[in-house]
Amino acid sequence: MVRNRNELGGVNAVELHAERVLELTRQMLRCARQGDWDSVMERDELRSKQLGKIPGDLGADSSSRARQCLAKSLEVEEKVRKLMVAERDRLGDESRRERQLRTASDAYRQTSDGG
């Protein structure tokens, strides 16, 4: 694992991982807005792997750029979550309507069959 800036020619590995996390989170938002939930989940898995490469305690030697990327990623992730909740609610409503239609249809059949 890269431990300092010099190992990558002056680029901090934590910054690179944080930037990748932000990019994947932005991709998740784009996919969520398009209703492409499979792609959202694929990118979330990749994002989790990138997050696993970032130390839990960023410490004083972490760049402000890495911190900014992670903070922005959290903001974008909240937008994704809101879209996911809205989609979950929409699917729940749709499922309830379908159940109600089935129940009404079954009741109608029973009455029309003389049941």
C-alpha positions as CSV (number, residue, x, y, z in Angstrom):
1,M,0.0,0.0,0.0
2,V,1.2,3.5,-0.7
3,R,2.1,5.3,2.5
4,N,3.2,8.7,1.4
5,R,3.1,11.2,-1.5
6,N,6.5,10.3,-2.8
7,E,5.6,6.7,-3.6
8,L,3.2,8.0,-6.3
9,G,5.4,10.7,-7.6
10,G,4.0,13.4,-5.4
11,V,0.4,12.3,-5.5
12,N,-1.2,11.2,-2.2
13,A,-2.8,7.7,-2.5
14,V,-5.6,8.7,0.0
15,E,-6.4,11.6,-2.3
16,L,-6.7,9.3,-5.3
17,H,-9.0,6.9,-3.5
18,A,-11.1,9.8,-2.2
19,E,-11.4,11.3,-5.7
20,R,-12.4,7.9,-7.0
21,V,-15.0,7.6,-4.2
22,L,-16.4,11.0,-5.2
23,E,-16.5,10.1,-8.9
24,L,-18.3,6.8,-8.2
25,T,-20.8,8.6,-6.0
26,R,-21.5,11.1,-8.7
27,Q,-22.0,8.2,-11.2
28,M,-24.4,6.6,-8.7
29,L,-26.5,9.8,-8.7
30,R,-26.6,10.0,-12.5
31,C,-27.7,6.4,-12.6
32,A,-30.3,6.9,-9.9
33,R,-31.8,9.9,-11.7
34,Q,-32.1,7.6,-14.8
35,G,-33.7,4.9,-12.7
36,D,-30.8,2.5,-13.5
37,W,-30.7,0.9,-10.0
38,D,-28.6,-2.1,-11.1
39,S,-25.8,0.4,-12.1
40,V,-26.3,2.3,-8.9
41,M,-25.6,-0.9,-6.9
42,E,-22.6,-1.9,-9.1
43,R,-21.0,1.5,-8.5
44,D,-21.8,1.4,-4.8
45,E,-19.9,-1.9,-4.6
46,L,-16.9,-0.4,-6.3
47,R,-17.2,2.7,-4.1
48,S,-17.2,0.5,-1.0
49,K,-14.0,-1.1,-2.1
50,Q,-12.4,2.3,-2.6
51,L,-13.6,3.4,0.8
52,G,-11.9,0.3,2.2
53,K,-8.6,1.6,0.9
54,I,-8.9,4.8,2.9
55,P,-7.8,4.7,6.6
56,G,-10.6,5.1,9.1
57,D,-8.6,7.8,10.8
58,L,-7.3,10.2,8.1
59,G,-5.1,11.8,10.6
60,A,-3.2,15.1,10.3
61,D,-1.2,14.0,7.3
62,S,-4.3,13.6,5.1
63,S,-4.8,16.3,2.6
64,S,-7.6,18.8,2.7
65,R,-8.4,17.6,-0.9
66,A,-9.1,14.1,0.3
67,R,-11.3,15.4,3.1
68,Q,-13.2,17.7,0.7
69,C,-13.8,14.8,-1.7
70,L,-15.1,12.6,1.1
71,A,-17.4,15.4,2.4
72,K,-18.7,16.1,-1.1
73,S,-19.3,12.4,-1.6
74,L,-21.5,12.3,1.5
75,E,-23.5,15.2,0.2
76,V,-24.0,13.4,-3.2
77,E,-24.8,10.1,-1.4
78,E,-27.6,11.8,0.5
79,K,-29.2,12.8,-2.9
80,V,-28.9,9.2,-4.0
81,R,-30.5,8.0,-0.8
82,K,-33.4,10.4,-1.3
83,L,-34.0,9.0,-4.8
84,M,-33.8,5.5,-3.5
85,V,-36.4,6.2,-0.8
86,A,-38.7,7.8,-3.4
87,E,-38.3,4.8,-5.7
88,R,-38.9,2.4,-2.8
89,D,-42.1,4.3,-1.9
90,R,-43.2,4.3,-5.5
91,L,-42.7,0.6,-5.8
92,G,-44.6,0.0,-2.5
93,D,-47.5,2.1,-3.7
94,E,-47.6,0.2,-7.0
95,S,-47.5,-3.1,-5.2
96,R,-50.4,-2.1,-2.9
97,R,-52.5,-1.0,-5.9
98,E,-51.8,-4.3,-7.7
99,R,-52.9,-6.2,-4.5
100,Q,-56.1,-4.1,-4.3
101,L,-56.9,-4.8,-8.0
102,R,-56.3,-8.5,-7.5
103,T,-58.5,-8.6,-4.4
104,A,-61.2,-6.7,-6.2
105,S,-60.9,-8.9,-9.3
106,D,-61.1,-12.1,-7.1
107,A,-64.1,-10.7,-5.3
108,Y,-65.8,-9.9,-8.6
109,R,-65.1,-13.4,-10.0
110,Q,-66.5,-15.0,-6.9
111,T,-69.7,-13.0,-7.2
112,S,-70.1,-13.5,-10.9
113,D,-69.5,-17.2,-10.6
114,G,-72.3,-17.4,-8.2
115,G,-69.8,-18.1,-5.4
